[in-house]
Amino acid sequence: MGTSASKRLSQTGLKHCTLWKADRSPACRAVMMALDSMNLSITEVDINIDKGEHRTPEMLVLNPLQTLPVFKDRELVLSDSHAICTYLAGRYCDSGRLLPKDPGGRSLVDQHMHYNSGTLYPRFRAAAYPILYENCNFVMPQQIADIECAYSDLESMLLGRTWFGGSWPTLSDIVFASTISTLNILVPIDKNRYPRLSSWLFRVSEELFFVTANRKGLSEFSRRIGELSQVQQS
Ligand SMILES: N[C@@H](CCC(=O)N[C@@H](CS)C(=O)NCC(=O)O)C(=O)O
């Protein structure tokens, strides 16, 4: 377990906030991208999931669900990446750039976060966890089919749009960027079948927040999956 101030882009320091995270985790990377996108620096504590550091008595007091990320701002403790991103954007980003202030724009971002939480993320877990934790060395056919089905949904959602939530990257794109870039390791996105999704992934990968806060953990995930499975790593 190691503690540091986040030093990716780090401009406005919020000393009273702490994030417990593992770079390999897409949910943690979403929060890290949101922080970098707002140029916020907080205390970060690296947790080793493989060593069970997220299950220590101290961590269980903060989050009985035994998942990461966990976030604390003074007395407030949050343990869901979507809630953390929304809180940070609502509390510390006045412009409404990441989380639109108008009810329509805000609902669209909420809708995407529900899709991420309710559909994409469970499909990520179903594909990755047997490899990470159960000695399976491939992505199972049903999981591949479910992920392809999600790619098809996402391709439709991008019709006529450059970004998911608006004319610029919002929390929708940040939250999707972490999950979809990770799914792409497990089931590569075919650019002929999903041209809009693959262009969007290329576009979002060029954003500074992705470079500073997603790439390293994504490589770590890719390397780990490569060691444990027959999934081809690019
Ligand atoms: N809905 C939660 C999901 C969090 C979650 O499942 N985190 C994973 C890491 S990606 C975790 O902590 N897994 C614990 C484990 O692998 O034992 C969120 O978005 O924060």
The ligand as an SDF file (V2000), in Angstrom:
LIG
                    3D

 20 19  0  0  0  0  0  0  0  0999 V2000
  -19.6610   -0.2930   -9.4440 N   0  0  0  0  0  0  0  0  0  0  0  0
  -18.3590   -0.1890   -8.8390 C   0  0  0  0  0  0  0  0  0  0  0  0
  -17.5270   -1.3800   -9.2400 C   0  0  0  0  0  0  0  0  0  0  0  0
  -16.2210   -1.4230   -8.5190 C   0  0  0  0  0  0  0  0  0  0  0  0
  -15.4720   -2.7170   -8.7520 C   0  0  0  0  0  0  0  0  0  0  0  0
  -16.0420   -3.7630   -9.0660 O   0  0  0  0  0  0  0  0  0  0  0  0
  -14.1590   -2.6020   -8.5930 N   0  0  0  0  0  0  0  0  0  0  0  0
  -13.2930   -3.7470   -8.8090 C   0  0  0  0  0  0  0  0  0  0  0  0
  -12.0260   -3.3400   -9.4800 C   0  0  0  0  0  0  0  0  0  0  0  0
  -12.3230   -2.9110  -11.1530 S   0  0  0  0  0  0  0  0  0  0  0  0
  -12.9060   -4.3140   -7.5060 C   0  0  0  0  0  0  0  0  0  0  0  0
  -12.7190   -3.5810   -6.5680 O   0  0  0  0  0  0  0  0  0  0  0  0
  -12.7430   -5.6210   -7.4470 N   0  0  0  0  0  0  0  0  0  0  0  0
  -12.3240   -6.2970   -6.2680 C   0  0  0  0  0  0  0  0  0  0  0  0
  -11.6310   -7.5660   -6.5840 C   0  0  0  0  0  0  0  0  0  0  0  0
  -11.2220   -7.7610   -7.7360 O   0  0  0  0  0  0  0  0  0  0  0  0
  -11.4880   -8.3470   -5.6510 O   0  0  0  0  0  0  0  0  0  0  0  0
  -17.6950    1.1030   -9.2900 C   0  0  0  0  0  0  0  0  0  0  0  0
  -17.9480    1.5420  -10.4190 O   0  0  0  0  0  0  0  0  0  0  0  0
  -16.9560    1.6930   -8.5150 O   0  0  0  0  0  0  0  0  0  0  0  0
  1  2  1  0
  2  3  1  0
  2 18  1  0
  3  4  1  0
  4  5  1  0
  5  6  2  0
  5  7  1  0
  7  8  1  0
  8  9  1  0
  8 11  1  0
  9 10  1  0
 11 12  2  0
 11 13  1  0
 13 14  1  0
 14 15  1  0
 15 16  2  0
 15 17  1  0
 18 19  2  0
 18 20  1  0
M  END
$$$$
